[in-house]
Every structure is written in C-alpha cells, then in structure tokens.
Amino acid sequence: MKYTILITVLLELGFGQDEGKNAFADERYDEARSYYEEILLKRKNDNAAKFGLGTTAYKQKDIETALRFLSDAKNSEDLKLASKAYYNLGNMLREQNKMDESLSLYKKAMELDPSDEDAKINYELLKQVMQQNKENQQDQNQQDQNQQDQNQQDQNQQDQNQQDQNQQDQNQQDQ
C-alpha cells in the first residue's frame, strides 16, 4: 500500500510537470498556466512550477507575474533551474533596456551552470552591444561638442562682422 501511494505521488510529480511542459511547448499557454497555478496551490514552494508559471506568464505578456515567479525560482536549490531563471530574467530585463542588470543576471546564470551556452552567448553579445553603445555615445558627444564649437565660432564671426560694420558706419558719419 505504501509503495502504491509513493509510486502514484512520484508519477503525478514526474508526469505532471511534463503536462505543463507539453502544453507550453505546444504554445497552449493558458493551459500551461492553469496547470502550474494548480500545482502551486498544492505545493507553494515548488520552484519548477514557479519557473513554469513565470515563463508561461512571460509568453502571455504578463511581465509582472513573470518577474515575480522567475525571481522566486532563481532561489531554487536546483542550480540548473536557478540558472534558467536568471537567464530568463536577463532576457526580460534586456528587452526593457536594463542592460547592466541583464548582464549581471546572465553572469549569475553562467556561474550557476557553466555549461549554459545560451547564457554565455547572450552575455558576450550584450557586452558587445553595450560597448558599441558606449562608443556611439562618445562619438555623438564629440559631434555635439564640435557643433557647439562651430556655432560659437560662427557667432563670434557674426559679432566681429557686426562690429566692423558699425565701425565703418561710424567712420563714414565722422567724415
């Protein structure tokens, strides 16, 4: 009897997660979300279900829920799951143009799971984008400064021309 209960619980846990994953993989996000919410009603601290709900909410454009549940899942003792949560949070923040925060999350994902190639690639690509943005900003600042300098020179020349004209006018009146 004990073994039957244990097997049933193990089957429900193992195959149950597959049901949510299958719905997610088939883009049946409402079904996946309902499944993960049901799991969390029974097991409030199930980090795999939190991760599943977070990623599903993200696909449904429910960013607030996605952030909340992925943030919970990143505290998992399962390092691969925590790494995936950090990675997905990094993607979300990158899309919100929070580049520094995103870079930190990708780095943490790599630390937790050094074999995560996606985190490595996104980390390196984001570093390159940030470096390019920095260089572009420096170039823009230099162009702005050059334009200001040119405008100042033009204004000085106009002022000098006006003074010269005034002086000529004065000289003609004096004659």
Secondary structure per residue as TSV (DSSP state, phi and psi in degrees):
chain	resnum	aa	ss	phi	psi
A	1	M	-	360.0	-45.7
A	2	K	H	-60.0	-40.8
A	3	Y	H	-67.0	-37.4
A	4	T	H	-63.8	-43.2
A	5	I	H	-64.3	-45.2
A	6	L	H	-61.6	-45.0
A	7	I	H	-63.7	-42.5
A	8	T	H	-60.5	-45.5
A	9	V	H	-63.1	-44.3
A	10	L	H	-64.1	-41.5
A	11	L	H	-64.3	-41.7
A	12	E	H	-63.5	-41.4
A	13	L	H	-66.9	-48.8
A	14	G	H	-69.2	-53.3
A	15	F	H	-74.1	-28.5
A	16	G	H	-60.1	-45.7
A	17	Q	H	-62.4	-36.0
A	18	D	H	-63.3	-35.0
A	19	E	H	-61.0	-44.7
A	20	G	H	-66.4	-42.5
A	21	K	H	-63.7	-41.0
A	22	N	H	-64.7	-43.5
A	23	A	H	-62.0	-42.3
A	24	F	H	-62.6	-47.8
A	25	A	H	-61.8	-31.8
A	26	D	T	-88.0	9.4
A	27	E	T	61.4	28.3
A	28	R	-	-95.6	72.0
A	29	Y	H	-67.9	-35.3
A	30	D	H	-62.7	-42.8
A	31	E	H	-65.3	-44.5
A	32	A	H	-61.9	-43.9
A	33	R	H	-61.7	-46.3
A	34	S	H	-59.1	-41.6
A	35	Y	H	-61.6	-49.2
A	36	Y	H	-65.8	-36.0
A	37	E	H	-64.0	-39.7
A	38	E	H	-64.0	-43.2
A	39	I	H	-59.2	-44.5
A	40	L	H	-69.9	-22.6
A	41	L	H	-67.2	-34.3
A	42	K	H	-85.2	-39.6
A	43	R	-	-132.4	89.2
A	44	K	T	-61.0	-24.7
A	45	N	T	-104.7	20.6
A	46	D	-	-78.3	99.5
A	47	N	H	-66.3	-30.4
A	48	A	H	-66.1	-40.2
A	49	A	H	-69.0	-36.8
A	50	K	H	-62.5	-42.5
A	51	F	H	-62.3	-46.8
A	52	G	H	-60.4	-42.7
A	53	L	H	-66.7	-39.7
A	54	G	H	-63.1	-45.9
A	55	T	H	-70.2	-35.1
A	56	T	H	-66.8	-44.7
A	57	A	H	-60.0	-38.6
A	58	Y	H	-60.9	-45.0
A	59	K	H	-63.1	-27.0
A	60	Q	T	-89.0	6.1
A	61	K	T	67.1	22.2
A	62	D	-	-95.4	78.6
A	63	I	H	-64.8	-40.0
A	64	E	H	-59.7	-47.9
A	65	T	H	-65.2	-42.2
A	66	A	H	-59.0	-47.5
A	67	L	H	-60.8	-43.3
A	68	R	H	-62.8	-48.9
A	69	F	H	-76.4	-34.1
A	70	L	H	-68.9	-35.0
A	71	S	H	-63.7	-38.3
A	72	D	H	-65.9	-44.4
A	73	A	H	-66.0	-26.1
A	74	K	T	-67.8	-13.3
A	75	N	T	-91.8	10.1
A	76	S	-	-63.7	148.3
A	77	E	S	-76.3	-19.1
A	78	D	S	-76.3	105.1
A	79	L	H	-63.2	-34.8
A	80	K	H	-67.0	-40.9
A	81	L	H	-65.4	-44.3
A	82	A	H	-61.2	-41.4
A	83	S	H	-61.1	-43.8
A	84	K	H	-63.8	-36.8
A	85	A	H	-65.6	-45.3
A	86	Y	H	-59.9	-42.8
A	87	Y	H	-60.2	-48.5
A	88	N	H	-65.9	-38.3
A	89	L	H	-62.4	-40.0
A	90	G	H	-59.8	-42.6
A	91	N	H	-61.9	-44.0
A	92	M	H	-62.8	-44.4
A	93	L	H	-70.8	-32.1
A	94	R	H	-62.5	-42.0
A	95	E	H	-65.1	-23.6
A	96	Q	T	-92.5	10.1
A	97	N	T	61.6	29.6
A	98	K	-	-98.5	72.5
A	99	M	H	-65.4	-44.9
A	100	D	H	-62.6	-44.4
A	101	E	H	-64.1	-42.4
A	102	S	H	-61.2	-44.3
A	103	L	H	-59.6	-41.6
A	104	S	H	-63.4	-38.8
A	105	L	H	-69.4	-39.7
A	106	Y	H	-62.3	-40.8
A	107	K	H	-62.4	-43.1
A	108	K	H	-64.4	-39.3
A	109	A	H	-59.4	-42.0
A	110	M	H	-67.4	-37.5
A	111	E	H	-64.0	-40.2
A	112	L	H	-74.4	-32.7
A	113	D	-	-139.7	86.7
A	114	P	T	-60.2	-15.5
A	115	S	T	-88.5	0.6
A	116	D	-	-76.8	96.0
A	117	E	H	-67.2	-35.1
A	118	D	H	-62.7	-42.8
A	119	A	H	-63.7	-41.1
A	120	K	H	-62.3	-46.3
A	121	I	H	-63.4	-48.3
A	122	N	H	-64.4	-36.2
A	123	Y	H	-61.2	-49.9
A	124	E	H	-66.5	-42.5
A	125	L	H	-63.0	-42.2
A	126	L	H	-66.7	-39.2
A	127	K	H	-58.9	-43.2
A	128	Q	H	-63.8	-43.8
A	129	V	H	-61.6	-43.8
A	130	M	H	-64.3	-40.2
A	131	Q	H	-64.5	-43.5
A	132	Q	H	-63.7	-41.9
A	133	N	H	-61.7	-39.4
A	134	K	H	-64.2	-44.6
A	135	E	H	-64.8	-40.9
A	136	N	H	-62.7	-40.2
A	137	Q	H	-65.5	-40.2
A	138	Q	H	-63.9	-42.7
A	139	D	H	-61.7	-43.5
A	140	Q	H	-63.5	-41.5
A	141	N	H	-61.7	-40.6
A	142	Q	H	-66.4	-41.9
A	143	Q	H	-63.2	-41.5
A	144	D	H	-62.1	-42.6
A	145	Q	H	-64.6	-42.9
A	146	N	H	-61.4	-41.3
A	147	Q	H	-64.6	-42.0
A	148	Q	H	-62.5	-42.7
A	149	D	H	-62.1	-43.2
A	150	Q	H	-63.6	-43.6
A	151	N	H	-61.0	-40.2
A	152	Q	H	-66.3	-41.6
A	153	Q	H	-63.0	-42.4
A	154	D	H	-62.4	-43.1
A	155	Q	H	-64.3	-42.2
A	156	N	H	-61.4	-41.6
A	157	Q	H	-64.7	-41.8
A	158	Q	H	-63.8	-42.3
A	159	D	H	-61.5	-43.7
A	160	Q	H	-64.6	-42.4
A	161	N	H	-61.4	-41.9
A	162	Q	H	-64.4	-41.1
A	163	Q	H	-64.1	-43.2
A	164	D	H	-61.5	-43.5
A	165	Q	H	-63.0	-43.4
A	166	N	H	-61.7	-40.4
A	167	Q	H	-65.5	-42.6
A	168	Q	H	-62.8	-43.1
A	169	D	H	-61.1	-42.0
A	170	Q	H	-64.9	-42.8
A	171	N	H	-62.7	-39.9
A	172	Q	H	-67.6	-36.9
A	173	Q	H	-68.7	-35.0
A	174	D	H	-70.9	-22.1
A	175	Q	-	-83.8	360.0
